[in-house]
Amino acid sequence: NGAWVTPASNGTLPVVNPFDEQVIGCIPAATAPDVDLAVSAARRAFESGPWAQESYTYRATVLRKMANLVKERTETLAVLETLDMGKPIDESAWDLEDVAGCFEYYADRADAMQTEGRKDVDLGMDGFKGYVMKEPLGVVALITPWNYPMLMASWKVAPALAAGCSAILKPSELASLTCLKLAEIAMEAGVPPGVFQVLTGLGSEAGAALSSHPGVDKVAFTGSGATGSAIMTACAKQVKAVGLELGGKSPLIIFDDVDVRRAVEWCMFGIFWTNGQICSATSRLLLHEAIAEPFLKLLKEEIAKIPVSNPLIAGGRLGPLISAEQFKKVTECVRKAQQEGATLLCGGGRPPALAGT
């Protein structure tokens, strides 16, 4: 509600640098009582505050201020993002360009909405009139993952604010730092108290409480299918709107008429970007048998050239996985595949550049 608040439990969660596994700080661990306070503040801001009543043009102006503040702080935010979740520093900087672009895009959409206004609809019947008028939905809960912390947040926060909603963001407990900075940016840009709040904490506590809260009008979630199912169930009980973007196992299908080198380039882009931790990563490779041998040979050669390093070093293209738990999970998948007959072409363990972590 426009101020930093100590969680009701006084609990915190450690912030771990994925590269060296050192604790670099802590974040508040919100629980159900904190969710109640945030939802109450958001509801007051929506029903009694100025934001939902402001013109689209005014809200567009604030969103552009947020975009400019992100641009001004790109270097600092990129370092924070990399320290928090381990992606190469260059990628973090590119993500932040997209964050600013996202706020600018929805500022433009808000400007367009100002001129569109109410739209009449021809019902084809005398004596009846129809029209479409878009209004802010209310209080929305936004639950985002750790692989694109600030960018995924902006995809949800920017349209919610542009529409005039009050938004509560619950970022992943594994990567929350830049989302907390986004709250500072929103306040500095002129977003009123209660209109945009950030709750950090465990998904099983803060996230679950948000999803099932009767004061929330919609939940938007990006993450795993299992968690998405639980959120949909919670929303269904209250006949509440829900938007889900869930993980997958995306195949890359390559036919025998391709330029093999180009195909290898796109294959590597699809699986190694963000350290391979993307819901749309091309994590299955289906090759036409006629090109399988030369393709795999070239792929192995090109993978060996990838700069693996401390993600804070410019020019690196592959850093650590998000957590020790995730590393263990991936390693177990590799071992299981080998046990079931798979051939390991390269890798399969800690890269030498990360051997000390």
TIDREN-810995 format. One record per residue (C-alpha): chain; x, y, z negated. Coordinates in steps of 0.25 Angstrom, whole numbers. Layout:
<nodes>
<'A',<X,Y,Z>>;
...
</nodes>
This chain:
<nodes>
<'A',<0,0,0>>;
<'A',<11,10,4>>;
<'A',<21,5,-7>>;
<'A',<30,-6,-11>>;
<'A',<24,-15,-21>>;
<'A',<30,-26,-30>>;
<'A',<22,-39,-28>>;
<'A',<13,-43,-39>>;
<'A',<21,-55,-42>>;
<'A',<34,-47,-42>>;
<'A',<39,-58,-33>>;
<'A',<49,-57,-22>>;
<'A',<55,-66,-10>>;
<'A',<69,-66,-6>>;
<'A',<74,-61,7>>;
<'A',<84,-70,13>>;
<'A',<94,-66,25>>;
<'A',<92,-79,34>>;
<'A',<107,-77,39>>;
<'A',<114,-79,25>>;
<'A',<102,-83,17>>;
<'A',<105,-72,7>>;
<'A',<94,-65,-1>>;
<'A',<94,-51,4>>;
<'A',<82,-46,-4>>;
<'A',<68,-49,-8>>;
<'A',<53,-46,-4>>;
<'A',<41,-45,-12>>;
<'A',<33,-58,-13>>;
<'A',<18,-53,-12>>;
<'A',<7,-63,-17>>;
<'A',<-8,-62,-17>>;
<'A',<-9,-50,-27>>;
<'A',<0,-42,-18>>;
<'A',<-9,-46,-6>>;
<'A',<-21,-41,-13>>;
<'A',<-15,-28,-15>>;
<'A',<-10,-26,-1>>;
<'A',<-24,-30,5>>;
<'A',<-31,-20,-4>>;
<'A',<-22,-9,0>>;
<'A',<-24,-13,14>>;
<'A',<-39,-13,13>>;
<'A',<-39,1,6>>;
<'A',<-30,6,17>>;
<'A',<-39,1,28>>;
<'A',<-52,5,22>>;
<'A',<-49,18,16>>;
<'A',<-35,22,22>>;
<'A',<-33,30,34>>;
<'A',<-26,20,43>>;
<'A',<-38,13,49>>;
<'A',<-45,26,51>>;
<'A',<-33,33,58>>;
<'A',<-33,34,73>>;
<'A',<-26,24,82>>;
<'A',<-17,35,86>>;
<'A',<-13,38,72>>;
<'A',<-10,24,69>>;
<'A',<-2,23,82>>;
<'A',<7,35,77>>;
<'A',<10,27,64>>;
<'A',<14,14,72>>;
<'A',<23,22,81>>;
<'A',<30,28,68>>;
<'A',<32,14,63>>;
<'A',<38,10,77>>;
<'A',<48,21,76>>;
<'A',<52,18,62>>;
<'A',<55,4,66>>;
<'A',<63,9,77>>;
<'A',<71,18,68>>;
<'A',<74,7,58>>;
<'A',<76,-5,68>>;
<'A',<91,-7,64>>;
<'A',<88,-8,49>>;
<'A',<75,-16,52>>;
<'A',<83,-26,61>>;
<'A',<93,-29,50>>;
<'A',<82,-31,40>>;
<'A',<75,-41,49>>;
<'A',<88,-49,52>>;
<'A',<92,-50,38>>;
<'A',<78,-54,34>>;
<'A',<75,-65,45>>;
<'A',<88,-67,52>>;
<'A',<85,-64,67>>;
<'A',<97,-57,75>>;
<'A',<98,-43,72>>;
<'A',<96,-39,87>>;
<'A',<83,-47,87>>;
<'A',<78,-39,75>>;
<'A',<81,-26,81>>;
<'A',<73,-30,94>>;
<'A',<62,-35,85>>;
<'A',<61,-21,79>>;
<'A',<60,-15,93>>;
<'A',<48,-23,95>>;
<'A',<42,-19,81>>;
<'A',<43,-5,85>>;
<'A',<37,-8,98>>;
<'A',<26,-15,92>>;
<'A',<22,-3,83>>;
<'A',<23,6,96>>;
<'A',<14,-4,104>>;
<'A',<3,-4,93>>;
<'A',<4,11,92>>;
<'A',<1,12,107>>;
<'A',<-11,2,105>>;
<'A',<-16,11,94>>;
<'A',<-15,23,103>>;
<'A',<-23,15,114>>;
<'A',<-34,11,104>>;
<'A',<-36,26,100>>;
<'A',<-40,29,115>>;
<'A',<-48,16,117>>;
<'A',<-58,18,105>>;
<'A',<-71,11,106>>;
<'A',<-74,3,119>>;
<'A',<-88,1,124>>;
<'A',<-92,-13,129>>;
<'A',<-102,-15,139>>;
<'A',<-112,-25,134>>;
<'A',<-120,-26,147>>;
<'A',<-133,-23,139>>;
<'A',<-141,-11,138>>;
<'A',<-144,-6,124>>;
<'A',<-131,-12,118>>;
<'A',<-117,-5,117>>;
<'A',<-104,-12,113>>;
<'A',<-90,-7,110>>;
<'A',<-77,-11,105>>;
<'A',<-70,-4,94>>;
<'A',<-57,-8,87>>;
<'A',<-55,-6,72>>;
<'A',<-45,-10,62>>;
<'A',<-47,-24,56>>;
<'A',<-43,-21,42>>;
<'A',<-33,-27,33>>;
<'A',<-24,-36,41>>;
<'A',<-13,-46,35>>;
<'A',<-1,-48,44>>;
<'A',<8,-60,41>>;
<'A',<21,-61,49>>;
<'A',<33,-71,51>>;
<'A',<47,-69,48>>;
<'A',<53,-71,63>>;
<'A',<49,-57,67>>;
<'A',<47,-50,54>>;
<'A',<44,-35,58>>;
<'A',<40,-38,72>>;
<'A',<29,-48,69>>;
<'A',<25,-38,58>>;
<'A',<24,-27,68>>;
<'A',<15,-35,78>>;
<'A',<5,-36,67>>;
<'A',<7,-23,59>>;
<'A',<7,-14,71>>;
<'A',<-7,-18,77>>;
<'A',<-13,-19,63>>;
<'A',<-9,-5,60>>;
<'A',<-13,1,74>>;
<'A',<-27,-5,72>>;
<'A',<-28,2,59>>;
<'A',<-28,-10,50>>;
<'A',<-21,-12,36>>;
<'A',<-10,-22,37>>;
<'A',<-3,-31,27>>;
<'A',<10,-38,32>>;
<'A',<15,-51,26>>;
<'A',<28,-54,33>>;
<'A',<35,-67,31>>;
<'A',<43,-68,18>>;
<'A',<55,-73,26>>;
<'A',<56,-59,33>>;
<'A',<49,-47,27>>;
<'A',<59,-36,26>>;
<'A',<56,-28,39>>;
<'A',<41,-30,36>>;
<'A',<43,-22,23>>;
<'A',<51,-12,31>>;
<'A',<39,-11,41>>;
<'A',<30,-7,29>>;
<'A',<40,5,26>>;
<'A',<39,9,40>>;
<'A',<24,9,40>>;
<'A',<23,18,28>>;
<'A',<33,27,34>>;
<'A',<26,28,47>>;
<'A',<13,32,40>>;
<'A',<5,19,38>>;
<'A',<-4,22,26>>;
<'A',<-3,14,13>>;
<'A',<-10,0,13>>;
<'A',<-11,0,28>>;
<'A',<2,-8,30>>;
<'A',<8,-17,19>>;
<'A',<18,-28,19>>;
<'A',<17,-40,9>>;
<'A',<29,-49,8>>;
<'A',<28,-63,2>>;
<'A',<26,-77,5>>;
<'A',<16,-81,15>>;
<'A',<10,-91,6>>;
<'A',<7,-80,-4>>;
<'A',<6,-66,2>>;
<'A',<2,-71,16>>;
<'A',<-8,-81,11>>;
<'A',<-14,-71,2>>;
<'A',<-15,-61,14>>;
<'A',<-21,-71,23>>;
<'A',<-32,-75,14>>;
<'A',<-35,-61,8>>;
<'A',<-50,-56,10>>;
<'A',<-45,-42,12>>;
<'A',<-37,-45,24>>;
<'A',<-45,-44,37>>;
<'A',<-35,-51,47>>;
<'A',<-22,-59,46>>;
<'A',<-12,-59,57>>;
<'A',<-1,-70,55>>;
<'A',<11,-74,63>>;
<'A',<18,-87,58>>;
<'A',<16,-102,57>>;
<'A',<4,-110,61>>;
<'A',<2,-116,47>>;
<'A',<2,-102,41>>;
<'A',<-7,-97,52>>;
<'A',<-17,-108,49>>;
<'A',<-17,-105,35>>;
<'A',<-19,-90,38>>;
<'A',<-30,-93,48>>;
<'A',<-37,-102,37>>;
<'A',<-37,-91,27>>;
<'A',<-42,-80,37>>;
<'A',<-53,-90,41>>;
<'A',<-59,-91,27>>;
<'A',<-61,-76,28>>;
<'A',<-65,-75,42>>;
<'A',<-53,-66,44>>;
<'A',<-46,-62,57>>;
<'A',<-32,-69,59>>;
<'A',<-21,-68,69>>;
<'A',<-11,-79,70>>;
<'A',<2,-80,78>>;
<'A',<8,-94,74>>;
<'A',<21,-101,77>>;
<'A',<22,-111,89>>;
<'A',<32,-121,96>>;
<'A',<34,-114,109>>;
<'A',<39,-122,121>>;
<'A',<48,-117,132>>;
<'A',<45,-124,145>>;
<'A',<55,-124,155>>;
<'A',<53,-130,169>>;
<'A',<64,-134,179>>;
<'A',<63,-122,188>>;
<'A',<68,-112,178>>;
<'A',<81,-104,178>>;
<'A',<88,-113,167>>;
<'A',<96,-102,161>>;
<'A',<85,-92,160>>;
<'A',<76,-103,154>>;
<'A',<87,-105,144>>;
<'A',<88,-90,140>>;
<'A',<73,-90,138>>;
<'A',<73,-103,130>>;
<'A',<84,-97,121>>;
<'A',<76,-84,119>>;
<'A',<64,-91,115>>;
<'A',<70,-100,104>>;
<'A',<81,-92,98>>;
<'A',<75,-78,97>>;
<'A',<73,-74,82>>;
<'A',<82,-86,79>>;
<'A',<72,-95,85>>;
<'A',<61,-91,75>>;
<'A',<49,-87,84>>;
<'A',<35,-93,85>>;
<'A',<36,-92,100>>;
<'A',<50,-98,101>>;
<'A',<52,-108,112>>;
<'A',<55,-119,102>>;
<'A',<52,-130,112>>;
<'A',<59,-132,125>>;
<'A',<52,-140,136>>;
<'A',<62,-142,148>>;
<'A',<60,-148,162>>;
<'A',<69,-160,162>>;
<'A',<75,-155,175>>;
<'A',<82,-143,168>>;
<'A',<83,-149,154>>;
<'A',<98,-152,154>>;
<'A',<103,-139,160>>;
<'A',<93,-131,152>>;
<'A',<98,-137,139>>;
<'A',<112,-137,142>>;
<'A',<111,-122,145>>;
<'A',<102,-119,133>>;
<'A',<113,-126,124>>;
<'A',<124,-117,130>>;
<'A',<116,-104,128>>;
<'A',<112,-108,114>>;
<'A',<127,-109,110>>;
<'A',<129,-95,114>>;
<'A',<118,-89,105>>;
<'A',<125,-79,95>>;
<'A',<121,-85,81>>;
<'A',<125,-75,70>>;
<'A',<121,-67,58>>;
<'A',<109,-61,63>>;
<'A',<113,-47,59>>;
<'A',<125,-48,70>>;
<'A',<121,-41,82>>;
<'A',<121,-50,95>>;
<'A',<117,-62,87>>;
<'A',<106,-70,93>>;
<'A',<103,-81,82>>;
<'A',<102,-80,67>>;
<'A',<97,-88,56>>;
<'A',<83,-94,54>>;
<'A',<74,-87,44>>;
<'A',<77,-95,32>>;
<'A',<83,-108,26>>;
<'A',<70,-115,26>>;
<'A',<68,-112,41>>;
<'A',<82,-117,44>>;
<'A',<79,-130,37>>;
<'A',<66,-131,45>>;
<'A',<73,-129,58>>;
<'A',<85,-138,55>>;
<'A',<75,-149,51>>;
<'A',<68,-148,64>>;
<'A',<81,-150,72>>;
<'A',<84,-162,63>>;
<'A',<71,-168,65>>;
<'A',<72,-166,81>>;
<'A',<85,-173,81>>;
<'A',<79,-184,73>>;
<'A',<68,-186,83>>;
<'A',<78,-186,95>>;
<'A',<81,-172,99>>;
<'A',<95,-168,104>>;
<'A',<101,-156,97>>;
<'A',<108,-148,108>>;
<'A',<113,-137,99>>;
<'A',<112,-131,85>>;
<'A',<104,-139,74>>;
<'A',<111,-133,62>>;
<'A',<116,-119,57>>;
<'A',<124,-111,68>>;
<'A',<138,-108,63>>;
<'A',<135,-94,63>>;
<'A',<125,-97,52>>;
<'A',<132,-108,45>>;
<'A',<134,-100,33>>;
<'A',<120,-97,30>>;
</nodes>
